[in-house]
Amino acid sequence: MRKSSLTLLAAAIGLAASQASAADLPRKAPAYVPPAPPPMTWTGCYIGANIGGAWGRFELNTPAGEFSRSGSGFAGGGQVGCDYQFAGGWVIGFRNMFDGTSNSRERTVTVVTAAGTVTGNSEISNRWFDALTGRIGYSWQPNSLLYFQGGAVWSRVEADLTLTAGAAVAAASWSDTKTGWTIGGGWEYRFSPQWSVFIEGNYYDFGTRDRFVVTPNIAACAAGCAFSAKTTAATALVGVNYRFGGFGAGL
């Protein structure tokens, strides 16, 4: 009996010693599991560039009637803005876009008054436009946004007019920064957290500019001839935006 007790005691001591030795052995650290990335959100600001085409319609009202002509040209520039995403996929924001354009058109005019008939040539140009718009859109996928926008637009409109009556020639020109309105829409796609591309179309109405031309050497307009020029335009643009701030915020 005493021998059995000694055997059990020795076994217990050996087990305790083996457990202590195992406790001293280095243990393998658990595998690192990185946290899930934050959800993509359109909340934040951006700056970018765009390029495309511009189509304009120029209307010139003269004492002899109305003359209109459509033209096309290049448009390109940059934009800056901010967005805020809420209620799931809804996005609101504002943007300022400044683009230069080569849109211009020439038109031959005829002015008929009691003093005689005057022929001439007119050229109307839209040099640049600056659009400040608000926009609202919906993101049905985290990286895809369909939006509509509208607001105010400022444009530099220049007009040159040359009148001829027999051997007499008179020239007049005027330029003005007009205030008008714009409406449009587009689609924007995020191909990385900071970069996105977009395609959009816009319509612009730059309003009407009235001008009273006096030509002392041309009898038909010696007392003055009234001209009125109206300019509208449309653009189709593609662009890229670099986005910063607000990423990873909860929706």
C-alpha positions as CSV (number, residue, x, y, z in Angstrom):
1,M,0.0,0.0,0.0
2,R,2.8,2.3,0.9
3,K,4.5,1.4,-2.3
4,S,1.4,2.3,-4.4
5,S,1.1,5.7,-2.6
6,L,4.7,6.4,-3.5
7,T,4.1,5.5,-7.1
8,L,1.1,7.8,-7.3
9,L,3.0,10.6,-5.7
10,A,5.9,10.3,-8.1
11,A,3.5,10.3,-11.1
12,A,1.8,13.5,-9.8
13,I,5.1,15.2,-9.4
14,G,6.2,14.2,-12.9
15,L,2.9,15.4,-14.5
16,A,3.2,18.8,-12.7
17,A,6.8,19.1,-13.9
18,S,5.8,18.4,-17.5
19,Q,3.0,21.0,-17.4
20,A,5.3,23.6,-16.0
21,S,7.8,22.8,-18.8
22,A,5.0,23.2,-21.4
23,A,4.0,26.5,-19.9
24,D,7.5,27.8,-20.4
25,L,7.4,27.0,-24.2
26,P,6.7,30.0,-26.5
27,R,3.2,30.1,-27.9
28,K,2.3,31.0,-31.5
29,A,0.5,34.3,-31.8
30,P,-3.0,34.2,-33.3
31,A,-3.3,35.2,-37.0
32,Y,-3.9,38.9,-37.6
33,V,-7.3,39.7,-39.1
34,P,-7.4,43.2,-40.5
35,P,-10.5,45.3,-39.8
36,A,-13.1,45.7,-42.5
37,P,-12.6,48.8,-44.7
38,P,-15.0,51.7,-44.0
39,P,-18.0,51.9,-46.3
40,M,-17.4,54.1,-49.4
41,T,-19.3,57.4,-49.3
42,W,-19.7,60.4,-51.6
43,T,-19.4,62.7,-48.6
44,G,-16.4,65.0,-49.2
45,C,-15.0,67.6,-51.6
46,Y,-13.2,67.3,-55.0
47,I,-11.3,69.2,-57.6
48,G,-10.9,68.1,-61.3
49,A,-10.8,68.9,-65.0
50,N,-13.1,68.4,-68.0
51,I,-13.1,68.5,-71.8
52,G,-15.7,68.2,-74.5
53,G,-17.8,70.0,-77.1
54,A,-20.0,73.1,-77.1
55,W,-22.9,73.8,-79.4
56,G,-24.4,77.3,-79.4
57,R,-27.3,79.1,-81.0
58,F,-26.9,82.8,-81.8
59,E,-29.9,85.0,-82.5
60,L,-29.5,88.5,-83.9
61,N,-32.5,90.8,-84.1
62,T,-32.1,93.8,-86.5
63,P,-34.5,96.4,-88.0
64,A,-34.8,94.0,-91.0
65,G,-35.8,91.0,-88.9
66,E,-34.3,88.1,-87.0
67,F,-31.3,86.1,-88.0
68,S,-30.2,83.0,-86.3
69,R,-27.4,80.5,-86.7
70,S,-26.0,77.5,-84.8
71,G,-22.3,76.9,-84.2
72,S,-20.1,74.4,-82.5
73,G,-16.7,74.5,-80.8
74,F,-14.4,73.2,-78.1
75,A,-15.0,73.5,-74.3
76,G,-12.7,72.6,-71.5
77,G,-11.7,73.7,-68.0
78,G,-12.0,72.7,-64.4
79,Q,-14.4,72.3,-61.5
80,V,-14.5,72.2,-57.7
81,G,-17.3,71.1,-55.4
82,C,-18.5,69.2,-52.3
83,D,-21.0,66.5,-51.8
84,Y,-22.9,65.0,-48.8
85,Q,-24.5,61.6,-48.8
86,F,-27.5,60.9,-46.6
87,A,-30.5,58.5,-46.1
88,G,-28.6,55.6,-47.8
89,G,-27.9,56.5,-51.4
90,W,-29.1,60.1,-51.7
91,V,-26.4,62.7,-52.4
92,I,-26.7,66.5,-52.5
93,G,-23.9,69.0,-53.2
94,F,-22.7,72.1,-55.0
95,R,-20.1,72.7,-57.8
96,N,-18.4,75.6,-59.6
97,M,-17.3,74.8,-63.2
98,F,-15.3,77.3,-65.3
99,D,-14.8,76.4,-69.0
100,G,-13.3,78.2,-71.9
101,T,-14.9,77.7,-75.3
102,S,-14.2,78.5,-79.0
103,N,-17.9,78.6,-79.9
104,S,-18.5,81.3,-82.4
105,R,-20.6,82.0,-85.6
106,E,-20.7,84.5,-88.4
107,R,-23.9,85.8,-90.1
108,T,-24.7,88.2,-92.9
109,V,-27.3,90.7,-92.0
110,T,-29.4,93.2,-93.9
111,V,-30.8,96.3,-92.3
112,V,-33.6,98.1,-94.1
113,T,-34.7,101.6,-92.9
114,A,-36.4,104.6,-94.4
115,A,-33.0,106.0,-95.2
116,G,-31.9,103.0,-97.2
117,T,-30.6,99.5,-97.1
118,V,-27.4,98.4,-95.2
119,T,-25.7,95.1,-95.5
120,G,-23.1,93.7,-93.2
121,N,-21.6,90.8,-91.4
122,S,-21.9,89.9,-87.7
123,E,-19.8,87.5,-85.6
124,I,-21.0,86.4,-82.2
125,S,-18.7,84.5,-79.8
126,N,-19.0,82.8,-76.5
127,R,-15.6,83.0,-74.9
128,W,-16.1,81.4,-71.5
129,F,-18.7,80.4,-69.0
130,D,-18.7,80.0,-65.2
131,A,-21.5,77.8,-63.8
132,L,-22.4,77.6,-60.1
133,T,-24.9,74.8,-59.6
134,G,-26.5,72.7,-56.9
135,R,-27.0,69.0,-57.6
136,I,-28.9,66.1,-56.3
137,G,-28.3,62.4,-57.1
138,Y,-28.8,58.8,-56.1
139,S,-26.1,56.2,-55.7
140,W,-27.6,52.8,-56.3
141,Q,-24.2,51.2,-56.0
142,P,-21.4,52.5,-53.6
143,N,-19.3,53.7,-56.6
144,S,-22.0,54.8,-59.1
145,L,-23.9,58.1,-58.9
146,L,-26.6,59.5,-61.2
147,Y,-27.2,63.2,-60.7
148,F,-29.2,66.3,-61.9
149,Q,-28.1,69.9,-61.4
150,G,-29.1,73.4,-62.0
151,G,-28.2,77.0,-61.1
152,A,-26.7,80.2,-62.4
153,V,-24.2,80.8,-65.2
154,W,-22.0,83.7,-66.2
155,S,-20.7,84.0,-69.7
156,R,-18.5,86.3,-71.8
157,V,-20.3,87.1,-75.0
158,E,-18.7,89.2,-77.7
159,A,-20.2,90.5,-80.9
160,D,-18.6,92.2,-83.9
161,L,-20.7,94.0,-86.5
162,T,-19.6,95.5,-89.8
163,L,-22.1,97.5,-91.9
164,T,-21.7,98.6,-95.5
165,A,-23.8,101.0,-97.5
166,G,-22.3,101.6,-100.9
167,A,-18.7,102.8,-100.3
168,A,-19.4,103.7,-96.7
169,V,-18.3,101.2,-94.0
170,A,-18.9,101.3,-90.3
171,A,-17.9,98.8,-87.6
172,A,-19.2,98.3,-84.1
173,S,-18.4,95.8,-81.5
174,W,-19.5,95.0,-78.0
175,S,-18.8,92.5,-75.2
176,D,-20.5,91.8,-72.0
177,T,-20.5,89.3,-69.1
178,K,-24.1,88.0,-69.1
179,T,-25.9,86.2,-66.2
180,G,-28.2,83.3,-67.1
181,W,-29.3,79.9,-66.0
182,T,-28.3,76.3,-66.6
183,I,-29.7,72.8,-66.1
184,G,-28.2,69.4,-66.8
185,G,-27.3,66.0,-65.5
186,G,-24.8,63.2,-65.7
187,W,-23.3,60.0,-64.3
188,E,-20.2,59.7,-62.1
189,Y,-18.2,56.5,-61.4
190,R,-15.6,56.0,-58.6
191,F,-12.8,53.7,-59.7
192,S,-10.9,54.2,-56.5
193,P,-11.6,55.8,-53.1
194,Q,-10.1,59.1,-54.3
195,W,-10.6,59.2,-58.0
196,S,-13.8,59.3,-60.1
197,V,-14.8,60.0,-63.8
198,F,-18.0,61.5,-65.1
199,I,-19.9,62.2,-68.2
200,E,-22.6,64.9,-68.4
201,G,-24.7,67.2,-70.6
202,N,-25.8,70.8,-69.8
203,Y,-28.0,73.5,-71.4
204,Y,-27.2,77.2,-70.9
205,D,-29.3,80.3,-71.5
206,F,-27.1,83.4,-71.4
207,G,-29.9,85.9,-71.9
208,T,-30.2,88.8,-74.3
209,R,-27.9,91.8,-75.0
210,D,-29.4,94.9,-76.6
211,R,-27.2,97.3,-78.5
212,F,-27.9,100.7,-80.2
213,V,-25.5,101.3,-83.1
214,V,-25.0,104.8,-84.5
215,T,-23.1,105.2,-87.8
216,P,-22.7,108.9,-88.8
217,N,-21.3,107.9,-92.2
218,I,-24.1,105.6,-93.1
219,A,-27.4,107.3,-93.4
220,A,-29.6,104.3,-92.6
221,C,-28.1,104.1,-89.1
222,A,-27.1,107.8,-88.7
223,A,-29.8,108.2,-86.0
224,G,-29.1,104.7,-84.7
225,C,-30.1,101.1,-85.4
226,A,-31.2,98.7,-82.6
227,F,-29.6,95.3,-82.5
228,S,-30.4,92.5,-80.0
229,A,-28.3,89.4,-79.5
230,K,-29.4,86.3,-77.7
231,T,-27.1,83.3,-77.0
232,T,-27.9,79.8,-75.8
233,A,-25.6,76.8,-75.7
234,A,-25.3,73.1,-74.8
235,T,-22.3,71.1,-73.8
236,A,-21.3,67.4,-73.6
237,L,-18.4,66.9,-71.2
238,V,-16.2,64.1,-69.8
239,G,-14.0,64.7,-66.8
240,V,-12.1,63.4,-63.8
241,N,-12.3,64.4,-60.1
242,Y,-9.9,63.9,-57.3
243,R,-11.8,63.5,-54.0
244,F,-10.6,64.3,-50.5
245,G,-12.1,64.5,-47.0
246,G,-15.1,62.7,-45.6
247,F,-14.2,59.2,-46.7
248,G,-15.1,56.4,-44.3
249,A,-17.8,58.3,-42.6
250,G,-21.0,56.4,-41.8
251,L,-23.9,56.7,-44.1
